[in-house]
Amino acid sequence: MISFMNLSRQYEQHKDEFLAAIQAVCEKTAFSAGPFVKQFEEEFAEYTKTKAAAGVNNGTTALQLALTALGVSTGDEVIIPANTFIATAWAAVYVGATPVFVDCTPDTWNIDPKQIEKAITSKTKAITGVHLYGQPFDVDAVKEIAKKHNLCLIEDCAQAHGAVYKGQVIGGLSDMGCFSFYPGKNLGAYGEAGAVVSQSEEYIEHIQRLKNHGQSQQYHHDEVGFNMRMEGIQAAILSCKLKYIAEWTKRRQAIAEEYFKDIKNSKVKMTKLMENVESVHHLFVVKVDNREKFLSFMKDKDILCGQHYPIPCHLQKAFAHLGYKKGDLPNAEDLAAHCVSLPMFPELKDEELAAVIKAVNEY
């Protein structure tokens, strides 16, 4: 059986190093925050070409704290693409704001800048753009709109560690970039973890306080804070993996190149890659005419695929009170109804890749 994702192969290749990192944290008993987190924050800021980074307990927290630090709160609105993982929208809800969903483009499947301006109201405070599936969204076009309307801009980078937009690494192209290190991400922890990066040290200093009970120093609580620190073990694992992410990204890009080149089935539509960007292909999503039929066909060939995401955010039951209905955001809805994620992970073997391509073309 060819898995959609296989984390055990990476562990087997590097387990001695990973276990040594965990042991080092245990020996120093630096379990919550501490020197391993500080080291990773410095390394990750360097990797993202930003001035500072704050490690937190997960990617959803990263988005929430970024909005909090930007002053987004009750009564405000945050514009968000409808085709994203629900956490992008949760962050707005958690700070008391209302998510306002907009459609994606019909070809790149990233947020459509043309739809953003139509959604702006007097309550709009921020835009959260998502670098979906590992491909950067059109940052310049969205930044222009944000600047015109005096809005904050956040990059949701959960799927795009190391992606490049017009020669610049994503994350530092906006007010703040928010990352998830969920185990299945391109850079994944051995549990939950996340980070916020920025070219503003002031923003990151604020988030460092917010994540640690609002403390400027121990027992001095300057504002209402949270318990959202990164764990030492996760930071140590991430520091180990950061050394390999360039190699893993290169392999993902090579797999994607083979998919683009060799999948010839007219019933399978692939995403359009923008010019002047480098996707890191966290996911390789295609659209098919009949998803259930396709998934069943692939499973019969001993190939497991995924779905990201079969229900768009605006049609989720949790957001029924916002009044969206089917047909409001047609591109996102079409993608949700037909999306399938093909196997994509750096340790995918050449013969497995060939088998996936063969099966897709036989469908």
Kinemage of the C-alpha trace (Angstrom):
@kinemage 1
@onewidth
@group {chain A} dominant
@subgroup {mainchain}
@vectorlist {calphas} color= white
{ca met a 1} P 0.000 0.000 0.000
{ca ile a 2} L 1.331 3.452 -0.958
{ca ser a 3} L 0.498 5.925 1.812
{ca phe a 4} L -0.685 9.475 1.302
{ca met a 5} L 1.963 10.401 3.887
{ca asn a 6} L 4.528 8.329 5.776
{ca leu a 7} L 6.253 9.890 8.800
{ca ser a 8} L 7.957 6.709 9.964
{ca arg a 9} L 10.513 6.695 7.130
{ca gln a 10} L 11.853 10.101 8.156
{ca tyr a 11} L 12.073 8.944 11.753
{ca glu a 12} L 13.983 5.786 10.795
{ca gln a 13} L 16.492 7.812 8.772
{ca his a 14} L 17.232 10.296 11.566
{ca lys a 15} L 16.070 8.618 14.777
{ca asp a 16} L 19.465 8.633 16.493
{ca glu a 17} L 19.677 12.404 16.102
{ca phe a 18} L 16.052 12.942 17.128
{ca leu a 19} L 16.356 10.768 20.218
{ca ala a 20} L 19.607 12.498 21.199
{ca ala a 21} L 17.838 15.865 20.940
{ca ile a 22} L 15.020 14.669 23.193
{ca gln a 23} L 17.539 13.298 25.677
{ca ala a 24} L 19.380 16.639 25.771
{ca val a 25} L 16.150 18.420 26.741
{ca cys a 26} L 15.419 15.819 29.418
{ca glu a 27} L 18.914 16.129 30.882
{ca lys a 28} L 18.529 19.912 31.153
{ca thr a 29} L 14.881 19.571 32.239
{ca ala a 30} L 14.117 22.474 29.880
{ca phe a 31} L 10.630 21.259 29.053
{ca ser a 32} L 8.630 24.487 28.696
{ca ala a 33} L 10.195 27.399 26.809
{ca gly a 34} L 13.880 27.715 27.797
{ca pro a 35} L 17.175 27.502 25.869
{ca phe a 36} L 16.080 25.021 23.192
{ca val a 37} L 13.125 27.205 22.258
{ca lys a 38} L 15.317 30.313 22.176
{ca gln a 39} L 17.798 28.539 19.917
{ca phe a 40} L 15.092 27.433 17.518
{ca glu a 41} L 13.535 30.919 17.444
{ca glu a 42} L 16.877 32.380 16.388
{ca glu a 43} L 17.406 29.672 13.773
{ca phe a 44} L 13.912 30.014 12.362
{ca ala a 45} L 14.129 33.803 12.119
{ca glu a 46} L 17.330 33.346 10.130
{ca tyr a 47} L 15.683 30.706 7.934
{ca thr a 48} L 12.696 32.965 7.150
{ca lys a 49} L 14.927 36.031 6.705
{ca thr a 50} L 12.972 37.880 9.385
{ca lys a 51} L 14.161 39.955 12.333
{ca ala a 52} L 12.592 37.799 15.044
{ca ala a 53} L 10.481 34.727 15.746
{ca ala a 54} L 8.328 33.587 18.667
{ca gly a 55} L 7.771 29.879 19.228
{ca val a 56} L 4.282 28.982 20.436
{ca asn a 57} L 2.284 25.845 21.178
{ca asn a 58} L 0.591 25.438 17.756
{ca gly a 59} L -0.206 27.148 14.476
{ca thr a 60} L -3.718 28.189 15.490
{ca thr a 61} L -2.246 29.999 18.471
{ca ala a 62} L 0.240 31.722 16.161
{ca leu a 63} L -2.617 33.192 14.128
{ca gln a 64} L -4.585 34.170 17.248
{ca leu a 65} L -1.664 35.929 18.905
{ca ala a 66} L -0.754 37.736 15.682
{ca leu a 67} L -4.270 39.166 15.459
{ca thr a 68} L -4.176 40.063 19.159
{ca ala a 69} L -0.854 41.865 18.791
{ca leu a 70} L -2.274 43.810 15.837
{ca gly a 71} L -5.185 44.982 17.970
{ca val a 72} L -7.909 42.992 16.216
{ca ser a 73} L -10.760 42.388 18.651
{ca thr a 74} L -14.504 42.316 19.263
{ca gly a 75} L -16.546 43.885 16.483
{ca asp a 76} L -13.781 43.782 13.897
{ca glu a 77} L -13.791 41.758 10.680
{ca val a 78} L -10.981 39.676 9.190
{ca ile a 79} L -11.022 38.730 5.510
{ca ile a 80} L -10.042 35.090 4.944
{ca pro a 81} L -10.107 32.721 1.946
{ca ala a 82} L -12.912 30.174 2.127
{ca asn a 83} L -10.688 27.310 1.002
{ca thr a 84} L -8.338 26.874 3.915
{ca phe a 85} L -8.108 24.727 7.013
{ca ile a 86} L -10.623 25.924 9.591
{ca ala a 87} L -7.888 27.127 11.990
{ca thr a 88} L -7.364 30.230 9.841
{ca ala a 89} L -10.920 31.250 10.659
{ca trp a 90} L -10.846 30.117 14.292
{ca ala a 91} L -8.132 32.676 15.025
{ca ala a 92} L -10.445 35.547 14.102
{ca val a 93} L -13.236 34.082 16.216
{ca tyr a 94} L -10.940 33.612 19.217
{ca val a 95} L -10.115 37.343 19.330
{ca gly a 96} L -13.797 38.271 19.042
{ca ala a 97} L -13.735 39.231 15.365
{ca thr a 98} L -15.927 37.958 12.519
{ca pro a 99} L -14.355 36.015 9.655
{ca val a 100} L -15.429 37.297 6.252
{ca phe a 101} L -14.836 34.668 3.592
{ca val a 102} L -13.811 35.389 0.009
{ca asp a 103} L -13.362 33.192 -3.029
{ca cys a 104} L -10.221 31.763 -4.571
{ca thr a 105} L -9.039 32.045 -8.160
{ca pro a 106} L -10.241 29.239 -10.440
{ca asp a 107} L -6.712 28.167 -11.371
{ca thr a 108} L -4.160 28.776 -8.578
{ca trp a 109} L -6.833 28.130 -5.893
{ca asn a 110} L -5.267 30.833 -3.732
{ca ile a 111} L -7.152 33.873 -2.425
{ca asp a 112} L -8.445 36.053 -5.261
{ca pro a 113} L -7.321 39.662 -4.722
{ca lys a 114} L -10.185 40.870 -6.924
{ca gln a 115} L -12.687 39.526 -4.405
{ca ile a 116} L -11.053 41.098 -1.354
{ca glu a 117} L -11.940 44.711 -2.016
{ca lys a 118} L -15.624 43.807 -2.474
{ca ala a 119} L -15.639 42.325 1.040
{ca ile a 120} L -14.129 45.317 2.848
{ca thr a 121} L -16.423 47.222 5.205
{ca ser a 122} L -15.957 49.865 7.878
{ca lys a 123} L -15.371 46.990 10.341
{ca thr a 124} L -12.571 45.330 8.391
{ca lys a 125} L -9.330 45.372 10.366
{ca ala a 126} L -7.141 42.710 8.753
{ca ile a 127} L -6.628 40.270 5.893
{ca thr a 128} L -5.222 36.786 6.417
{ca gly a 129} L -3.816 35.347 3.205
{ca val a 130} L -2.998 31.636 3.035
{ca his a 131} L -0.062 30.197 1.092
{ca leu a 132} L -2.248 27.245 0.180
{ca tyr a 133} L -0.756 23.783 -0.416
{ca gly a 134} L 2.718 25.358 -0.333
{ca gln a 135} L 2.283 27.931 -3.125
{ca pro a 136} L 2.476 31.630 -2.164
{ca phe a 137} L -0.594 33.742 -2.777
{ca asp a 138} L -0.293 36.990 -4.765
{ca val a 139} L 1.231 38.940 -1.878
{ca asp a 140} L 1.885 42.184 -3.773
{ca ala a 141} L -1.700 42.469 -4.998
{ca val a 142} L -3.095 41.800 -1.517
{ca lys a 143} L -0.589 44.162 0.144
{ca glu a 144} L -1.649 46.932 -2.208
{ca ile a 145} L -5.275 46.488 -1.145
{ca ala a 146} L -4.295 46.339 2.538
{ca lys a 147} L -2.254 49.532 2.225
{ca lys a 148} L -5.026 51.342 0.345
{ca his a 149} L -7.544 50.577 3.105
{ca asn a 150} L -5.135 50.797 6.064
{ca leu a 151} L -5.546 47.108 6.950
{ca cys a 152} L -3.170 44.695 8.631
{ca leu a 153} L -1.949 41.712 6.623
{ca ile a 154} L -1.057 38.304 8.046
{ca glu a 155} L 0.435 35.402 6.120
{ca asp a 156} L -0.824 31.952 7.082
{ca cys a 157} L 2.327 29.982 6.301
{ca ala a 158} L 1.248 26.676 7.839
{ca gln a 159} L 1.715 24.812 4.556
{ca ala a 160} L 4.569 26.774 3.036
{ca his a 161} L 7.791 26.590 5.078
{ca gly a 162} L 10.513 27.982 2.829
{ca ala a 163} L 8.309 28.920 -0.132
{ca val a 164} L 9.585 31.874 -2.133
{ca tyr a 165} L 7.628 34.806 -3.579
{ca lys a 166} L 9.491 36.962 -6.111
{ca gly a 167} L 12.833 36.057 -4.568
{ca gln a 168} L 11.753 36.532 -0.951
{ca val a 169} L 11.019 33.809 1.584
{ca ile a 170} L 7.416 33.930 2.758
{ca gly a 171} L 6.609 34.899 6.334
{ca gly a 172} L 8.346 38.242 6.375
{ca leu a 173} L 6.359 39.812 3.537
{ca ser a 174} L 3.540 41.153 5.723
{ca asp a 175} L 2.976 42.376 9.264
{ca met a 176} L 3.442 38.833 10.551
{ca gly a 177} L 3.803 35.299 9.232
{ca cys a 178} L 2.284 32.395 11.152
{ca phe a 179} L 3.568 28.825 10.960
{ca ser a 180} L 2.327 25.452 12.108
{ca phe a 181} L 4.723 22.623 12.943
{ca tyr a 182} L 2.026 19.966 13.172
{ca pro a 183} L 3.783 16.608 12.589
{ca gly a 184} L 2.648 16.280 8.965
{ca lys a 185} L 3.907 19.725 7.899
{ca asn a 186} L 7.022 20.207 5.754
{ca leu a 187} L 8.781 21.099 9.000
{ca gly a 188} L 6.979 19.043 11.604
{ca ala a 189} L 7.369 18.649 15.356
{ca tyr a 190} L 6.794 15.474 17.354
{ca gly a 191} L 3.603 16.916 18.766
{ca glu a 192} L 2.081 20.381 18.534
{ca ala a 193} L 4.061 23.575 17.870
{ca gly a 194} L 3.918 26.834 15.922
{ca ala a 195} L 5.683 30.162 15.449
{ca val a 196} L 5.147 33.779 14.487
{ca val a 197} L 7.810 35.657 12.526
{ca ser a 198} L 8.034 39.332 11.625
{ca gln a 199} L 10.271 42.124 10.418
{ca ser a 200} L 8.993 44.017 13.481
{ca glu a 201} L 10.824 43.077 16.669
{ca glu a 202} L 8.174 45.032 18.574
{ca tyr a 203} L 5.411 42.689 17.381
{ca ile a 204} L 7.414 39.610 18.332
{ca glu a 205} L 8.269 41.031 21.772
{ca his a 206} L 4.544 41.566 22.318
{ca ile a 207} L 3.779 37.981 21.324
{ca gln a 208} L 6.531 36.710 23.624
{ca arg a 209} L 4.684 38.431 26.477
{ca leu a 210} L 1.233 37.306 25.386
{ca lys a 211} L 2.218 33.643 25.116
{ca asn a 212} L 3.748 33.701 28.620
{ca his a 213} L 0.866 34.992 30.773
{ca gly a 214} L 1.404 38.613 29.688
{ca gln a 215} L 4.637 38.827 31.676
{ca ser a 216} L 7.327 41.414 31.041
{ca gln a 217} L 9.274 39.709 33.816
{ca gln a 218} L 8.343 36.907 36.179
{ca tyr a 219} L 5.193 37.696 38.183
{ca his a 220} L 4.805 41.092 36.455
{ca his a 221} L 1.709 40.714 34.276
{ca asp a 222} L 1.343 43.786 32.088
{ca glu a 223} L -1.759 42.603 30.238
{ca val a 224} L -4.071 39.625 30.001
{ca gly a 225} L -1.932 36.821 28.633
{ca phe a 226} L -2.084 33.145 27.763
{ca asn a 227} L -0.264 29.920 28.479
{ca met a 228} L 0.865 29.237 24.890
{ca arg a 229} L 4.579 28.530 25.158
{ca met a 230} L 6.463 26.138 22.896
{ca glu a 231} L 7.818 22.993 24.561
{ca gly a 232} L 11.550 22.361 24.727
{ca ile a 233} L 11.325 18.909 23.163
{ca gln a 234} L 9.444 20.257 20.144
{ca ala a 235} L 11.995 23.032 19.681
{ca ala a 236} L 14.888 20.568 19.846
{ca ile a 237} L 13.268 18.299 17.244
{ca leu a 238} L 12.551 21.292 14.998
{ca ser a 239} L 16.167 22.475 15.231
{ca cys a 240} L 17.261 19.010 14.069
{ca lys a 241} L 14.812 18.957 11.190
{ca leu a 242} L 15.583 22.505 10.080
{ca lys a 243} L 18.972 21.261 8.881
{ca tyr a 244} L 17.263 18.948 6.405
{ca ile a 245} L 14.334 21.013 5.170
{ca ala a 246} L 16.140 22.310 2.077
{ca glu a 247} L 16.868 18.721 1.027
{ca trp a 248} L 13.291 17.623 1.761
{ca thr a 249} L 11.873 20.609 -0.139
{ca lys a 250} L 13.988 19.783 -3.171
{ca arg a 251} L 12.569 16.257 -3.164
{ca arg a 252} L 8.990 17.544 -2.873
{ca gln a 253} L 9.603 19.829 -5.831
{ca ala a 254} L 11.046 16.941 -7.844
{ca ile a 255} L 7.969 14.805 -7.083
{ca ala a 256} L 5.657 17.659 -8.102
{ca glu a 257} L 7.612 18.156 -11.322
{ca glu a 258} L 7.046 14.500 -12.219
{ca tyr a 259} L 3.341 14.806 -11.473
{ca phe a 260} L 3.011 17.907 -13.660
{ca lys a 261} L 5.037 16.373 -16.481
{ca asp a 262} L 3.676 12.842 -16.597
{ca ile a 263} L 0.010 13.028 -15.561
{ca lys a 264} L -1.823 13.221 -18.875
{ca asn a 265} L -5.379 12.270 -17.878
{ca ser a 266} L -7.840 14.926 -19.079
{ca lys a 267} L -10.190 13.985 -16.198
{ca val a 268} L -7.570 15.241 -13.714
{ca lys a 269} L -6.990 18.992 -13.403
{ca met a 270} L -3.904 20.343 -11.679
{ca thr a 271} L -3.259 23.710 -10.090
{ca lys a 272} L -1.662 26.533 -12.018
{ca leu a 273} L 1.729 27.592 -10.686
{ca met a 274} L 2.243 31.339 -10.549
{ca glu a 275} L 5.280 32.885 -12.171
{ca asn a 276} L 8.061 34.175 -9.923
{ca val a 277} L 7.173 31.856 -7.038
{ca glu a 278} L 8.646 28.630 -5.671
{ca ser a 279} L 6.082 26.301 -4.169
{ca val a 280} L 7.239 23.844 -1.531
{ca his a 281} L 4.371 21.456 -2.382
{ca his a 282} L 3.156 20.604 1.083
{ca leu a 283} L 0.229 19.005 -0.748
{ca phe a 284} L -0.265 18.058 -4.377
{ca val a 285} L -3.958 18.679 -4.927
{ca val a 286} L -5.835 17.842 -8.110
{ca lys a 287} L -9.468 18.143 -9.170
{ca val a 288} L -11.313 15.114 -10.515
{ca asp a 289} L -14.739 14.674 -12.065
{ca asn a 290} L -15.986 12.153 -9.478
{ca arg a 291} L -14.019 12.159 -6.237
{ca glu a 292} L -15.501 9.053 -4.629
{ca lys a 293} L -15.000 7.060 -7.818
{ca phe a 294} L -11.398 8.283 -8.099
{ca leu a 295} L -10.564 7.535 -4.455
{ca ser a 296} L -12.039 4.053 -4.773
{ca phe a 297} L -10.117 3.439 -8.003
{ca met a 298} L -6.842 4.502 -6.409
{ca lys a 299} L -7.480 2.431 -3.285
{ca asp a 300} L -8.047 -0.615 -5.488
{ca lys a 301} L -4.567 0.100 -6.854
{ca asp a 302} L -3.232 0.121 -3.250
{ca ile a 303} L -2.758 3.906 -3.268
{ca leu a 304} L -4.196 6.094 -0.509
{ca cys a 305} L -5.064 9.720 -1.270
{ca gly a 306} L -6.308 12.571 0.928
{ca gln a 307} L -8.914 15.353 0.776
{ca his a 308} L -7.993 19.000 1.548
{ca tyr a 309} L -10.631 20.337 2.130
{ca pro a 310} L -13.986 18.751 1.246
{ca ile a 311} L -16.141 21.422 2.941
{ca pro a 312} L -15.182 25.091 2.503
{ca cys a 313} L -15.117 27.233 5.630
{ca his a 314} L -18.138 29.362 4.750
{ca leu a 315} L -20.374 26.271 4.520
{ca gln a 316} L -19.232 24.705 7.798
{ca lys a 317} L -21.979 24.227 10.388
{ca ala a 318} L -19.959 26.243 12.917
{ca phe a 319} L -20.372 29.311 10.691
{ca ala a 320} L -24.027 28.804 9.733
{ca his a 321} L -24.927 31.911 11.727
{ca leu a 322} L -22.971 34.051 9.258
{ca gly a 323} L -25.575 33.328 6.600
{ca tyr a 324} L -23.461 32.000 3.750
{ca lys a 325} L -25.132 29.615 1.318
{ca lys a 326} L -24.126 27.338 -1.525
{ca gly a 327} L -23.260 29.318 -4.613
{ca asp a 328} L -21.834 32.321 -2.754
{ca leu a 329} L -18.190 31.403 -3.421
{ca pro a 330} L -18.310 29.150 -6.487
{ca asn a 331} L -14.602 28.553 -7.074
{ca ala a 332} L -13.955 27.460 -3.507
{ca glu a 333} L -17.057 25.272 -3.573
{ca asp a 334} L -16.041 23.634 -6.855
{ca leu a 335} L -12.574 22.911 -5.492
{ca ala a 336} L -14.013 21.483 -2.272
{ca ala a 337} L -16.338 19.175 -4.203
{ca his a 338} L -13.633 17.770 -6.476
{ca cys a 339} L -10.306 18.020 -4.612
{ca val a 340} L -8.019 15.044 -4.052
{ca ser a 341} L -4.499 15.104 -2.585
{ca leu a 342} L -2.046 12.688 -4.193
{ca pro a 343} L 0.749 11.078 -2.134
{ca met a 344} L 3.360 13.728 -1.325
{ca phe a 345} L 6.215 13.340 1.153
{ca pro a 346} L 10.007 13.510 0.662
{ca glu a 347} L 10.562 9.820 1.350
{ca leu a 348} L 8.180 8.714 -1.426
{ca lys a 349} L 10.175 6.243 -3.504
{ca asp a 350} L 10.645 6.607 -7.258
{ca glu a 351} L 8.835 3.351 -7.958
{ca glu a 352} L 5.932 4.465 -5.759
{ca leu a 353} L 5.757 7.794 -7.575
{ca ala a 354} L 5.713 5.980 -10.915
{ca ala a 355} L 2.916 3.722 -9.664
{ca val a 356} L 0.813 6.721 -8.580
{ca ile a 357} L 1.264 8.447 -11.932
{ca lys a 358} L 0.410 5.242 -13.820
{ca ala a 359} L -2.747 4.758 -11.780
{ca val a 360} L -3.879 8.390 -12.223
{ca asn a 361} L -3.436 8.092 -15.986
{ca glu a 362} L -5.404 4.816 -16.027
{ca tyr a 363} L -8.372 6.360 -14.218
